Amino acid sequence: MPSGDPEEHRQFREYFAARRDTVRRTAYMLCGDWHWADDLTQNAFMRLAVSWRKVNDRQALDAFVRTCLMRAYFADLRRVWRRRERSVAEPPDVAVPADGGSADRAAFLAALRRLPPRQRAVLVCRYYQDLDVAATAQTLGCSEGTVRSQAARGLAKLRDLLDENGTLTRVEGTW
């Protein structure tokens, strides 16, 4: 947590309350599991709390948390127990509407989860978070060329996967 300064505590609480859900959704897009997304979100905000006084530019908080989230995600992927643990089924968080839109979303998320982690992270940063190539490279700690090549490969694979399911035409407009 930030130092004993009550003003810093208030600022951190306000930032956390305002950004928690967004960071959690981004984490879910990366890992495809709400419980893991909660762990990643908690990890990212804990890193922010520890470094709160070091972040001089409060406009850079989103970028700092995004970088912490990505680092936590890739660190978790390297853990042996995470690679062995696989969910068999995931109950829906909310009732499924009858409009069919959720089926497209489910197909899209399933296809996204089939991408390699680095491609998935690049696509989430570029198209879900709407970051440019330079910001994505900075967030992921790689070169801009790597971002461009991973995005191209990821999009091609995603199109192939969605085309297999016949959902490409419905989802393509969102990417």
Rosetta blueprint (number, residue, H / E / L):
1 M L
2 P L
3 S L
4 G L
5 D L
6 P H
7 E H
8 E H
9 H H
10 R H
11 Q H
12 F H
13 R H
14 E H
15 Y H
16 F H
17 A H
18 A H
19 R H
20 R H
21 D H
22 T H
23 V H
24 R H
25 R H
26 T H
27 A H
28 Y H
29 M H
30 L H
31 C H
32 G L
33 D L
34 W H
35 H H
36 W H
37 A H
38 D H
39 D H
40 L H
41 T H
42 Q H
43 N H
44 A H
45 F H
46 M H
47 R H
48 L H
49 A H
50 V H
51 S H
52 W H
53 R H
54 K H
55 V L
56 N L
57 D L
58 R H
59 Q H
60 A H
61 L H
62 D H
63 A H
64 F H
65 V H
66 R H
67 T H
68 C H
69 L H
70 M H
71 R H
72 A H
73 Y H
74 F H
75 A H
76 D H
77 L H
78 R H
79 R L
80 V H
81 W H
82 R H
83 R H
84 R H
85 E L
86 R L
87 S L
88 V L
89 A L
90 E L
91 P L
92 P L
93 D L
94 V L
95 A L
96 V L
97 P L
98 A L
99 D L
100 G L
101 G H
102 S H
103 A H
104 D H
105 R H
106 A H
107 A H
108 F H
109 L H
110 A H
111 A H
112 L H
113 R H
114 R L
115 L L
116 P L
117 P H
118 R H
119 Q H
120 R H
121 A H
122 V H
123 L H
124 V H
125 C H
126 R H
127 Y H
128 Y H
129 Q L
130 D L
131 L L
132 D L
133 V H
134 A H
135 A H
136 T H
137 A H
138 Q H
139 T H
140 L H
141 G L
142 C L
143 S L
144 E H
145 G H
146 T H
147 V H
148 R H
149 S H
150 Q H
151 A H
152 A H
153 R H
154 G H
155 L H
156 A H
157 K H
158 L H
159 R H
160 D H
161 L H
162 L H
163 D H
164 E H
165 N H
166 G L
167 T L
168 L H
169 T H
170 R H
171 V H
172 E H
173 G H
174 T H
175 W L
